[in-house]
Amino acid sequence: MSALHTTNGRWDIVAELRADSLEAFDRVLGRIRLLEGIANTETSLLLSTSKL
């Protein structure tokens, strides 16, 4: 896990994950989804970043 962010709105927490491959990412996401208290997840892949 790279970072956790608390938010308002639809999601309570945003988890920033990093993985060497999509297969590794999928394994970690599968483990997260099994945690007690996790009601739902949504995945967004970061495509690019612009620093201002």
BELHU-V847340 format. One record per backbone hydrogen bond with DSSP energy under -0.5 kcal/mol. CO is the residue of the C=O (numbers start at 1). NH is the residue of the N-H. If there is no record, write none. Layout:
# BELHU-V847340
co-><CO	CO>
nh-><NH	NH>
This chain:
# BELHU-V847340
co-><3	5	12	13	14	14	15	16	16	21	22	23	24	25	26	27	28	29	30	31	32	35	37>
nh-><16	14	7	15	5	16	17	2	3	25	26	27	28	29	30	31	32	33	34	34	35	38	39>
